[in-house]
Structure formats: structure tokens, C-alpha cells
Amino acid sequence: MQTLQKAVKWLSLAVCLGIAMPVFAESAAPVYDADTMQQQFDTANAQAQQDLPPPPPPGGQEEQDGAYVPPQQQAAASPTVTVQQPPLSMEQRMRRVEQQVNNMQNSDTSARAASLQGQVQSLRAQVEQLTHQLQQVQSQQKSMYADLDKRLQQTAAAPAPKPMLPKASRKLAAAKQVASTPATSASTDSSSDTPSAAAATTASNDQPQPDVAEEQQIYQTAYNLIKAKKYNEAVVELQKMLQKYPSGQFASNAHYWLGELYGLMGKNDQALTEFNTVVKNYPNSPRVSDAQLKVGLIYASQFKWADAKTAFKTVINHYPGTASARLASEQIKQIKLAGH
């Protein structure tokens, strides 16, 4: 019974305390005025603004104390993060290699095309130059053919052209004539250049001398072969005559015709030798001007323009008014027009 009374007593005390505690708390809470609180708030805000750092200068420049760092420098100073790319597959690698090869091929093709175009232009210029030179050579060969045909036509009626002896042969022939004829016929030595005159000096024997007759026969055979355009056989006959009669009365003509024949055969070096022989060894021969002209033509066909012009000028200066001089003048004009 007493225990029950104590419990009721403590329970009543607890209820009373529960009711009294909120009242005490409310009475102890502070009381604020609205105007006072606004003034305190404004003061605190002003103090906070004074404590803030100044704004950054324009353009992102740093202050003198180095406190501010612009965003660009911050980004640069930040560590670089490498992004790991996933490994390429075999097919992707092959495509990349093929693309690189195609790019290289395209660049190489352009360079090769430009190089080939330059080579084509160079070759075209060379072809034009060679074509012009070929036309000149063909023109010169036509002139030689025309000159040869003209000479054959002019001398077709004659048995042989007029021969001319070198100086040594003429002296030897004169000595033979003086020894075999009376003194009264010495004045006729100037006419011994022709075959008929040479035969007349032996009239006392009723027959020509064997060597003169044989030389004339060989030369006539060669000359007939030339007119028949049997050039190889004519060369053989003329060479045979010169071997047997190197200083004969037909020697100058034989050398000249050998030069003509070699020129027609395309043996220009041998032709040049024969024509120079006529010019140097037989200066009084009527073939000298023609031989000198042919020397110039051969030099021109070999593109030796300086030598060709020298030979043509020699013909013009030494044999003015002749057909050879006129042809030489035309050749010089063509060489100058060609820029040589």
C-alpha cells in the first residue's frame, strides 16, 4: 500500500514538471526588435564587403603581389591528362596504311607528270632542230645530185673532160716532148693538156704512146660507167687508173669524180679527201672551184658550220662570178638564216 502511494506521488511530480518546463523555456528566450535587427544586419554586411579581396584586373593580368592567376595560366599549369586511345584493329591499320600509300602515289604521280612534261618539251625542241638540220642536209645532197646530173648532161657529147696535169707531170711531159720532137715544135707544149694534143705529139710514130692511150681508155671506161650510174664500178676504174698513173693527164678529173661518187655513196670523209686533193694539188684545174664548193657542202652536212662558211667564202673570193660562187653565196645565206 505504501509502495503504491509512492508511485502515485512520483507520477504526479513528473506530470507537473512536464507542464512547467515549456513555460520556463519560453520565458527565458530573448526578445528582438525589428529595427535593431535590420541595423545590425547592415553593419555586418558592410564589414563582410570590406573583408572580401579586390576584384581581378581586366584582361586576366596578375596583380603586383601575384595573388591572381588568369584562367589560361591555370589551365596550362594544370597537369595534362592523356586519354588512352583504344588499340586499332588490323583492318583499321590496313586502311590507314593504304591511305598513306595513296597519298604518296598521288604526290609522286604529280611530280612524275611534271618531269615527263619537261622531258617531252625538251625532246620536241631537239626533234625540231634535227628536222631542220636534216632538211638542210637533204637540200645540200639534192644540190650535189643536180650538179652531177648537170655535168653529165653537159659532157655527154664529149669523150672526156679536159685534163689538167700537176706541175711536175707537165714538166716531165714537156721534157719528153722536147726529146722526141724537133726544135721547131717546141712552141706547141702549151697545147699538150688535151688528149688530142697529146696524141698529136706522137704522130711521127703513127700511133699514140701506150701509157697515154691506156690511161685515156681507163678514164673513158670509168666516165661511161658514171653516166650509166654504175658508181661502184666507176670507183674501181678510177682507183685503178690513179694507182697506175698517179700523175697522169686525167688525175685531177679522176680525183674530182671520186669525190662526187663517194659523196653520193654517203662516204663523206673519203669524198672530202678527194676534193681537198684537187684543191691543193691541182690549183690550175677547172675543177678547183667546184671541188672547193663541195668541201663546204660536206662540212655543212657534218654540221661544221665554221669550216663550211670558210670554204664557201674561199669560193666567193677566189672565183667570183662563177656558178660555184653563186651557189656558195646561197649556202652562206641558208646557214645564217639557221642561226649558225
LOMI-447479 format. One record per residue: residue in three letters; x, y, z of N, C-alpha, C in turn. Coordinates in steps of 0.05 Angstrom, whole numbers, padded with zeros to 5 digits, always signed. Layout:
ALAXYZXYZXYZ/...
//
This chain:
MET+00017-00024+00000+00000+00000+00000+00017+00024+00000/GLN+00037+00024+00015+00056+00047+00016+00071+00050-00010/THR+00077+00028-00021+00091+00029-00047+00074+00041-00068/LEU+00049+00035-00068+00031+00046-00088+00028+00076-00084/GLN+00028+00085-00060+00026+00113-00055+00051+00128-00064/LYS+00074+00116-00061+00099+00129-00071+00099+00131-00101/ALA+00089+00111-00114+00088+00112-00143+00070+00133-00153/VAL+00047+00136-00140+00028+00157-00149+00040+00184-00144/LYS+00055+00187-00122+00068+00212-00116+00088+00220-00137/TRP+00105+00201-00145+00126+00207-00165+00113+00213-00192/LEU+00092+00200-00198+00079+00205-00224+00067+00232-00225/SER+00056+00241-00204+00044+00268-00203+00066+00289-00205/LEU+00089+00284-00192+00111+00303-00195+00121+00305-00223/ALA+00122+00282-00237+00132+00283-00265+00113+00298-00283/VAL+00087+00295-00278+00068+00310-00295+00071+00339-00290/CYS+00075+00347-00266+00078+00375-00261+00102+00387-00274/LEU+00124+00373-00273+00149+00382-00286+00145+00384-00316/GLY+00131+00366-00328+00127+00367-00357+00111+00391-00365/ILE+00093+00399-00348+00077+00423-00355+00093+00448-00350/ALA+00110+00448-00330+00124+00473-00323+00148+00479-00341/MET+00161+00460-00353+00185+00464-00369+00181+00481-00393/PRO+00160+00479-00410+00157+00497-00433+00152+00525-00425/VAL+00140+00528-00402+00134+00556-00393+00160+00569-00386/PHE+00178+00553-00372+00204+00565-00364+00221+00571-00389/ALA+00220+00554-00409+00236+00559-00433+00227+00583-00448/GLU+00201+00587-00451+00191+00610-00466+00197+00635-00451/SER+00197+00634-00426+00203+00658-00411+00232+00665-00412/ALA+00249+00645-00416+00278+00650-00418+00288+00659-00445/ALA+00272+00656-00468+00280+00663-00495+00283+00693-00498/PRO+00304+00703-00513+00308+00732-00517+00287+00744-00534/VAL+00283+00770-00531+00263+00785-00546+00279+00805-00564/TYR+00274+00805-00591+00288+00822-00611+00269+00842-00622/ASP+00281+00867-00627+00266+00888-00640+00272+00888-00670/ALA+00253+00892-00687+00257+00891-00717+00276+00912-00726/ASP+00275+00936-00717+00293+00958-00726+00321+00952-00718/THR+00323+00942-00693+00351+00936-00683+00363+00914-00700/MET+00348+00894-00706+00359+00872-00722+00368+00881-00750/GLN+00353+00899-00764+00360+00909-00791+00386+00925-00790/GLN+00389+00941-00769+00413+00957-00767+00438+00939-00763/GLN+00434+00919-00746+00456+00900-00742+00463+00885-00767/PHE+00443+00878-00783+00448+00863-00808+00463+00880-00828/ASP+00456+00906-00830+00470+00924-00849+00499+00928-00841/THR+00504+00930-00815+00531+00933-00806+00548+00909-00812/ALA+00537+00885-00807+00551+00860-00813+00557+00857-00843/ASN+00539+00865-00860+00543+00863-00889+00565+00881-00899/ALA+00566+00906-00888+00587+00925-00896+00614+00914-00887/GLN+00616+00903-00863+00641+00892-00853+00650+00868-00870/ALA+00631+00852-00880+00638+00829-00897+00649+00838-00924/GLN+00638+00860-00935+00648+00870-00960+00676+00881-00958/GLN+00682+00893-00935+00710+00903-00931+00729+00880-00929/ASP+00720+00858-00918+00739+00835-00915+00743+00820-00942/LEU+00726+00823-00963+00730+00809-00988+00754+00819-01003/PRO+00769+00802-01019+00791+00811-01035+00782+00828-01059/PRO+00799+00847-01069+00790+00864-01091+00785+00847-01116/PRO+00769+00857-01135+00764+00842-01160+00789+00840-01177/PRO+00790+00819-01194+00814+00816-01212+00816+00838-01232/PRO+00840+00846-01240+00844+00867-01261+00833+00858-01287/PRO+00826+00877-01305+00815+00869-01332+00836+00855-01349/GLY+00827+00837-01366+00845+00823-01385+00859+00800-01372/GLY+00853+00793-01348+00865+00770-01336+00893+00774-01326/GLN+00903+00801-01323+00931+00805-01315+00933+00801-01285/GLU+00956+00794-01276+00961+00789-01248+00965+00816-01233/GLU+00959+00815-01208+00966+00838-01191+00996+00837-01185/GLN+01005+00860-01173+01033+00862-01168+01042+00841-01147/ASP+01024+00834-01129+01031+00815-01109+01029+00786-01118/GLY+01019+00782-01144+01018+00755-01155+00997+00738-01144/ALA+00976+00751-01131+00955+00734-01119+00936+00723-01139/TYR+00932+00738-01162+00912+00729-01181+00925+00714-01204/VAL+00914+00692-01212+00924+00675-01234+00902+00673-01255/PRO+00906+00682-01280+00885+00681-01300+00878+00652-01307/PRO+00853+00648-01318+00844+00621-01323+00862+00606-01343/GLN+00874+00622-01363+00890+00608-01383+00915+00596-01370/GLN+00927+00611-01352+00951+00601-01339+00944+00578-01320/GLN+00920+00580-01307+00912+00559-01290+00908+00533-01306/ALA+00897+00536-01331+00893+00512-01348+00920+00501-01356/ALA+00940+00520-01363+00966+00510-01371+00981+00497-01348/ALA+00977+00508-01324+00991+00497-01301+00979+00471-01292/SER+00955+00466-01299+00943+00441-01290+00955+00417-01305/PRO+00958+00396-01293+00971+00372-01306+00954+00362-01329/THR+00969+00354-01351+00955+00344-01375+00947+00315-01370/VAL+00923+00310-01377+00913+00283-01374+00912+00270-01401/THR+00928+00249-01405+00929+00234-01431+00906+00214-01432/VAL+00892+00217-01454+00869+00199-01458+00879+00174-01473/GLN+00878+00153-01463+00886+00128-01476+00867+00120-01498/GLN+00878+00120-01524+00862+00111-01546+00861+00081-01547/PRO+00839+00071-01554+00838+00041-01556+00855+00032-01579/PRO+00868+00009-01577+00885-00001-01599+00869-00006-01624/LEU+00882+00001-01648+00869-00003-01673+00868-00032-01681/SER+00848-00039-01694+00846-00066-01704+00863-00070-01729/MET+00867-00094-01737+00883-00100-01760+00871-00087-01785/GLU+00845-00087-01788+00832-00075-01811+00836-00045-01812/GLN+00834-00032-01788+00838-00003-01787+00867+00004-01794/ARG+00886-00012-01784+00914-00007-01791+00918-00010-01821/MET+00907-00030-01833+00910-00034-01862+00898-00010-01878/ARG+00875+00000-01869+00863+00023-01882+00881+00048-01880/ARG+00892+00051-01856+00910+00074-01853+00935+00072-01871/VAL+00946+00049-01872+00970+00045-01890+00962+00049-01919/GLU+00939+00039-01927+00930+00043-01955+00926+00073-01961/GLN+00915+00088-01942+00911+00116-01946+00938+00131-01949/GLN+00957+00124-01932+00984+00136-01935+00997+00129-01961/VAL+00994+00105-01970+01006+00097-01996+00993+00112-02019/ASN+00966+00115-02017+00952+00130-02038+00961+00159-02039/ASN+00965+00171-02015+00974+00199-02015+01002+00201-02027/MET+01020+00183-02021+01046+00183-02032+01046+00179-02062/GLN+01029+00161-02071+01027+00156-02100+01016+00181-02115/ASN+00997+00195-02103+00986+00219-02116+01008+00240-02118/SER+01023+00244-02097+01044+00264-02098+01066+00256-02118/ASP+01074+00230-02118+01094+00221-02137+01084+00223-02166/THR+01059+00218-02170+01047+00220-02197+01048+00248-02208/SER+01043+00268-02191+01044+00296-02199+01072+00304-02206/ALA+01091+00296-02190+01119+00302-02195+01129+00289-02221/ARG+01121+00264-02224+01130+00250-02248+01117+00262-02273/ALA+01092+00270-02271+01079+00282-02294+01093+00308-02302/ALA+01100+00324-02282+01114+00349-02288+01141+00344-02301/SER+01155+00323-02290+01182+00316-02302+01179+00306-02330/LEU+01159+00289-02335+01155+00279-02362+01147+00301-02381/GLN+01132+00320-02372+01124+00342-02389+01148+00359-02397/GLY+01166+00363-02378+01191+00378-02385+01208+00362-02405/GLN+01210+00336-02401+01226+00320-02420+01214+00320-02448/VAL+01187+00319-02449+01174+00319-02475+01180+00346-02489/GLN+01178+00368-02475+01184+00394-02487+01213+00395-02497/SER+01232+00384-02481+01260+00384-02489+01264+00367-02514/LEU+01251+00343-02514+01254+00326-02538+01241+00338-02562/ARG+01219+00352-02558+01206+00365-02581+01224+00386-02593/ALA+01238+00402-02577+01256+00422-02587+01279+00408-02602/GLN+01289+00386-02591+01311+00372-02605+01302+00361-02632/VAL+01277+00350-02632+01267+00340-02657+01264+00362-02678/GLU+01255+00385-02670+01252+00407-02689+01279+00415-02699/GLN+01299+00416-02682+01326+00424-02691+01338+00403-02710/LEU+01334+00377-02703+01345+00356-02720+01330+00355-02747/THR+01304+00361-02746+01288+00362-02771+01299+00384-02789/HIS+01305+00407-02777+01315+00429-02793+01342+00422-02805/GLN+01359+00410-02789+01386+00402-02799+01383+00381-02820/LEU+01365+00362-02817+01360+00342-02838+01351+00354-02864/GLN+01334+00374-02862+01325+00388-02886+01348+00402-02900/GLN+01366+00413-02884+01390+00426-02896+01407+00405-02910/VAL+01412+00382-02897+01428+00362-02909+01415+00351-02935/GLN+01389+00347-02934+01376+00337-02958+01377+00358-02981/SER+01375+00383-02974+01377+00404-02994+01405+00404-03006/GLN+01425+00401-02989+01453+00400-02999+01458+00376-03017/GLN+01447+00353-03009+01451+00329-03026+01436+00332-03052/LYS+01413+00344-03052+01399+00349-03077+01415+00367-03095/SER+01428+00387-03083+01445+00405-03099+01468+00389-03111/MET+01480+00371-03096+01502+00354-03107+01492+00336-03129/TYR+01469+00324-03125+01457+00307-03146+01451+00323-03171/ALA+01439+00346-03167+01432+00363-03190+01457+00372-03205/ASP+01478+00379-03190+01503+00388-03202+01515+00365-03218/LEU+01514+00341-03206+01526+00318-03220+01511+00312-03246/ASP+01484+00312-03245+01469+00307-03269+01474+00329-03290/LYS+01476+00353-03281+01481+00375-03300+01508+00371-03314/ARG+01528+00364-03299+01554+00360-03311+01554+00336-03330/LEU+01540+00315-03323+01538+00292-03341+01524+00299-03367/GLN+01503+00315-03365+01489+00324-03389+01506+00342-03406/GLN+01521+00360-03394+01537+00378-03409+01560+00365-03423/THR+01571+00343-03411+01594+00330-03422+01587+00304-03436/ALA+01561+00299-03440+01553+00273-03453+01563+00272-03481/ALA+01565+00294-03495+01574+00294-03523+01604+00291-03526/ALA+01619+00298-03505+01648+00297-03506+01658+00270-03497/PRO+01680+00260-03509+01691+00234-03500+01702+00235-03472/ALA+01713+00258-03464+01724+00261-03437+01728+00290-03431/PRO+01727+00298-03406+01732+00326-03400+01761+00333-03404/LYS+01767+00358-03404+01794+00368-03409+01811+00361-03385/PRO+01833+00348-03388+01850+00341-03366+01869+00364-03358/MET+01880+00361-03334+01899+00381-03325+01921+00367-03309/LEU+01946+00371-03317+01968+00357-03304+01978+00374-03281/PRO+01988+00361-03260+02002+00377-03240+02029+00387-03251/LYS+02041+00405-03236+02065+00419-03246+02087+00399-03253/ALA+02092+00379-03236+02114+00360-03241+02108+00344-03266/SER+02083+00336-03270+02077+00320-03294+02079+00336-03319/ARG+02072+00362-03317+02074+00379-03341+02103+00382-03349/LYS+02120+00386-03329+02149+00388-03336+02160+00363-03348/LEU+02151+00340-03337+02160+00314-03348+02150+00310-03376/ALA+02125+00317-03381+02114+00314-03408+02128+00333-03428/ALA+02135+00357-03419+02149+00376-03436+02176+00366-03443/ALA+02190+00354-03423+02217+00343-03428+02215+00320-03448/LYS+02195+00303-03445+02192+00281-03464+02187+00291-03492/GLN+02170+00312-03493+02163+00323-03520+02188+00335-03533/VAL+02204+00350-03517+02228+00362-03529+02248+00341-03538/ALA+02249+00319-03524+02268+00298-03531+02259+00282-03556/SER+02232+00281-03561+02222+00264-03582+02213+00280-03606/THR+02214+00307-03606+02205+00323-03629+02226+00343-03636/PRO+02225+00353-03661+02245+00373-03669+02241+00398-03654/ALA+02262+00415-03655+02262+00440-03640+02240+00459-03650/THR+02233+00456-03675+02213+00474-03687+02185+00470-03675/SER+02180+00448-03661+02153+00442-03650+02152+00448-03620/ALA+02172+00461-03609+02173+00466-03580+02152+00486-03572/SER+02143+00502-03590+02124+00523-03583+02096+00511-03579/THR+02092+00486-03584+02066+00473-03581+02062+00459-03554/ASP+02080+00463-03534+02078+00449-03509+02054+00458-03493/SER+02044+00482-03497+02021+00491-03482+01996+00477-03489/SER+01995+00464-03512+01971+00450-03520+01971+00421-03513/SER+01990+00412-03497+01992+00384-03490+01973+00376-03468/ASP+01956+00395-03458+01937+00388-03437+01914+00371-03446/THR+01907+00372-03472+01884+00358-03482+01892+00331-03493/PRO+01874+00311-03492+01881+00285-03503+01888+00286-03532/SER+01875+00302-03548+01881+00304-03576+01908+00315-03581/ALA+01916+00335-03565+01943+00346-03569+01964+00326-03561/ALA+01958+00311-03539+01978+00291-03531+01981+00270-03552/ALA+01960+00263-03566+01963+00243-03587+01977+00255-03611/ALA+01974+00281-03616+01987+00293-03639+02017+00294-03636/THR+02027+00295-03611+02056+00296-03607+02070+00270-03615/THR+02054+00249-03618+02066+00223-03626+02057+00216-03654/ALA+02050+00235-03670+02041+00229-03697+02063+00218-03714/SER+02089+00224-03707+02110+00213-03724+02112+00183-03721/ASN+02101+00172-03700+02101+00143-03697+02075+00130-03707/ASP+02056+00146-03717+02030+00137-03728+02011+00126-03707/GLN+02020+00123-03682+02003+00112-03661+02010+00127-03635/PRO+01989+00131-03617+01995+00145-03591+02013+00128-03574/GLN+02026+00141-03554+02043+00126-03536+02026+00107-03520/PRO+02036+00083-03513+02020+00063-03500+02009+00072-03473/ASP+02025+00087-03456+02016+00095-03430+01994+00115-03432/VAL+01996+00135-03449+01975+00155-03453+01949+00142-03463/ALA+01952+00124-03482+01928+00112-03493+01914+00094-03472/GLU+01930+00081-03456+01917+00063-03436+01904+00080-03414/GLU+01917+00102-03406+01905+00119-03386+01878+00131-03396/GLN+01879+00140-03421+01855+00152-03433+01833+00131-03435/GLN+01840+00106-03441+01820+00085-03444+01807+00079-03417/ILE+01824+00077-03396+01813+00071-03369+01795+00094-03360/TYR+01804+00118-03365+01787+00141-03356+01761+00142-03371/GLN+01762+00136-03397+01737+00136-03413+01718+00114-03403/THR+01729+00091-03396+01712+00070-03385+01698+00078-03359/ALA+01714+00090-03342+01702+00100-03316+01681+00121-03321/TYR+01687+00139-03340+01668+00160-03345+01642+00149-03357/ASN+01643+00129-03373+01619+00117-03384+01603+00103-03362/LEU+01617+00091-03343+01604+00078-03321+01589+00099-03303/ILE+01601+00122-03300+01588+00144-03285+01562+00152-03299/LYS+01564+00156-03325+01540+00164-03340+01518+00142-03338/ALA+01526+00117-03336+01507+00095-03334+01498+00091-03304/LYS+01508+00108-03286+01502+00107-03257+01510+00081-03244/LYS+01532+00069-03255+01544+00046-03243+01568+00056-03226/TYR+01561+00067-03203+01581+00083-03188+01602+00065-03176/ASN+01595+00042-03165+01616+00025-03153+01637+00016-03173/GLU+01627+00009-03197+01646+00000-03218+01663+00024-03227/ALA+01651+00047-03228+01667+00071-03236+01689+00077-03216/VAL+01682+00074-03190+01703+00079-03170+01726+00060-03173/VAL+01721+00035-03179+01742+00015-03183+01760+00024-03206/GLU+01748+00032-03228+01764+00040-03252+01781+00065-03246/LEU+01769+00085-03233+01784+00109-03227+01807+00103-03208/GLN+01803+00087-03188+01824+00080-03169+01846+00064-03184/LYS+01839+00047-03202+01859+00032-03217+01876+00051-03234/MET+01863+00071-03246+01877+00090-03263+01897+00107-03246/LEU+01888+00116-03223+01905+00132-03206+01928+00116-03194/GLN+01924+00091-03189+01946+00074-03179+01967+00070-03201/LYS+01958+00068-03225+01977+00064-03247+01989+00090-03258/TYR+01973+00111-03258+01981+00137-03268+01974+00159-03248/PRO+01989+00160-03225+01982+00179-03204+01986+00208-03213/SER+02003+00213-03233+02008+00240-03243+02000+00242-03272/GLY+01980+00226-03280+01972+00226-03308+01956+00251-03315/GLN+01950+00254-03341+01937+00278-03350+01907+00279-03341/PHE+01896+00256-03333+01869+00256-03323+01867+00253-03293/ALA+01889+00257-03279+01889+00253-03250+01871+00272-03235/SER+01871+00298-03243+01854+00317-03228+01825+00310-03232/ASN+01817+00303-03257+01789+00296-03262+01782+00270-03246/ALA+01800+00251-03245+01795+00226-03231+01790+00231-03201/HIS+01807+00248-03189+01802+00255-03160+01775+00269-03156/TYR+01769+00287-03175+01743+00301-03172+01720+00282-03173/TRP+01720+00264-03193+01697+00246-03197+01696+00225-03174/LEU+01719+00218-03163+01719+00201-03139+01705+00215-03116/GLY+01711+00241-03113+01697+00256-03092+01667+00257-03096/GLU+01658+00261-03121+01630+00261-03127+01617+00234-03120/LEU+01630+00213-03129+01619+00186-03124+01618+00179-03095/TYR+01639+00185-03080+01639+00180-03051+01617+00196-03037/GLY+01613+00220-03046+01591+00236-03035+01564+00224-03039/LEU+01560+00214-03063+01534+00201-03069+01530+00175-03053/MET+01552+00162-03046+01551+00138-03030+01549+00143-03000/GLY+01550+00168-02993+01549+00175-02964+01576+00173-02950/LYS+01598+00169-02965+01624+00167-02953+01637+00195-02954/ASN+01628+00212-02935+01635+00240-02936+01665+00244-02930/ASP+01676+00229-02912+01704+00232-02905+01722+00227-02929/GLN+01716+00205-02944+01732+00199-02967+01727+00220-02989/ALA+01703+00229-02992+01697+00250-03012+01712+00275-03005/LEU+01713+00282-02979+01728+00306-02971+01757+00304-02978/THR+01769+00281-02974+01797+00276-02981+01802+00281-03011/GLU+01785+00270-03028+01788+00273-03057+01785+00302-03066/PHE+01766+00316-03055+01762+00344-03063+01785+00362-03054/ASN+01795+00357-03030+01818+00372-03020+01843+00366-03036/THR+01845+00342-03047+01868+00335-03064+01867+00352-03089/VAL+01843+00355-03101+01841+00372-03125+01849+00401-03119/VAL+01839+00411-03096+01844+00439-03089+01874+00444-03084/LYS+01887+00426-03070+01915+00430-03062+01935+00422-03084/ASN+01930+00401-03098+01950+00390-03117+01946+00400-03145/TYR+01922+00410-03151+01916+00419-03179+01903+00446-03178/PRO+01918+00467-03170+01906+00494-03167+01897+00506-03193/ASN+01908+00497-03216+01901+00507-03242+01879+00491-03256/SER+01869+00471-03242+01848+00455-03255+01822+00470-03256/PRO+01807+00466-03277+01780+00479-03278+01761+00467-03258/ARG+01769+00445-03244+01752+00433-03224+01756+00445-03196/VAL+01774+00463-03193+01781+00472-03166+01758+00487-03153/SER+01744+00504-03167+01722+00519-03155+01700+00500-03147/ASP+01694+00481-03164+01673+00461-03157+01682+00444-03133/ALA+01707+00436-03133+01717+00420-03111+01716+00435-03084/GLN+01723+00461-03085+01722+00477-03061+01693+00480-03051/LEU+01674+00483-03070+01646+00485-03063+01637+00459-03049/LYS+01645+00436-03060+01637+00411-03049+01649+00407-03021/VAL+01673+00418-03016+01685+00416-02989+01666+00431-02969/GLY+01657+00454-02977+01638+00469-02960+01612+00454-02955/LEU+01602+00441-02976+01577+00426-02973+01580+00402-02954/ILE+01603+00389-02955+01608+00366-02938+01610+00375-02909/TYR+01625+00397-02904+01626+00408-02877+01599+00416-02866/ALA+01582+00427-02883+01555+00435-02874+01539+00410-02867/SER+01542+00388-02883+01527+00364-02877+01536+00351-02851/GLN+01561+00357-02842+01572+00347-02817+01567+00368-02794/PHE+01552+00389-02800+01546+00410-02780+01571+00424-02770/LYS+01592+00425-02787+01616+00441-02781+01612+00468-02795/TRP+01596+00485-02782+01587+00509-02796+01610+00529-02801/ALA+01629+00531-02782+01651+00550-02786+01668+00542-02810/ASP+01675+00516-02811+01691+00506-02834+01676+00509-02860/ALA+01649+00504-02859+01633+00507-02884+01633+00535-02894/LYS+01629+00555-02875+01629+00583-02884+01656+00591-02894/THR+01678+00581-02882+01705+00588-02892+01708+00578-02921/ALA+01700+00553-02926+01702+00542-02953+01685+00557-02973/PHE+01661+00564-02966+01644+00580-02984+01655+00607-02990/LYS+01666+00620-02969+01678+00647-02974+01702+00645-02992/THR+01717+00623-02990+01740+00619-03008+01731+00618-03037/VAL+01709+00604-03042+01699+00602-03069+01690+00630-03079/ILE+01676+00645-03062+01666+00671-03070+01689+00690-03076/ASN+01710+00689-03059+01732+00708-03062+01751+00701-03085/HIS+01756+00675-03089+01776+00667-03109+01764+00662-03136/TYR+01738+00657-03137+01725+00651-03163+01699+00667-03166/PRO+01701+00693-03165+01677+00709-03167+01664+00707-03194/GLY+01638+00709-03194+01623+00708-03220+01618+00681-03230/THR+01628+00660-03218+01624+00633-03227+01598+00621-03215/ALA+01589+00599-03227+01566+00586-03216+01571+00575-03188/SER+01596+00566-03183+01603+00557-03157+01602+00579-03136/ALA+01610+00603-03144+01609+00626-03125+01580+00633-03118/ARG+01562+00632-03138+01534+00638-03133+01522+00617-03114/LEU+01528+00592-03118+01518+00571-03100+01530+00574-03072/ALA+01555+00581-03070+01567+00586-03044+01554+00609-03029/SER+01547+00630-03044+01533+00652-03031+01506+00644-03020/GLU+01491+00627-03035+01465+00618-03026+01468+00600-03001/GLN+01489+00584-03000+01493+00567-02977+01499+00583-02952/ILE+01515+00605-02955+01521+00622-02932+01495+00635-02921/LYS+01478+00643-02939+01452+00655-02931+01436+00635-02915/GLN+01434+00610-02924+01419+00590-02910+01431+00584-02882/ILE+01457+00584-02881+01470+00579-02855+01464+00601-02835/LYS+01464+00626-02845+01458+00649-02828+01429+00649-02819/LEU+01411+00642-02837+01383+00640-02830+01378+00619-02809/ALA+01394+00598-02810+01391+00576-02790+01403+00584-02763/GLY+01416+00607-02761+01427+00616-02736+01454+00606-02730/HIS+01469+00598-02751+01496+00587-02746+01517+00607-02756/
//
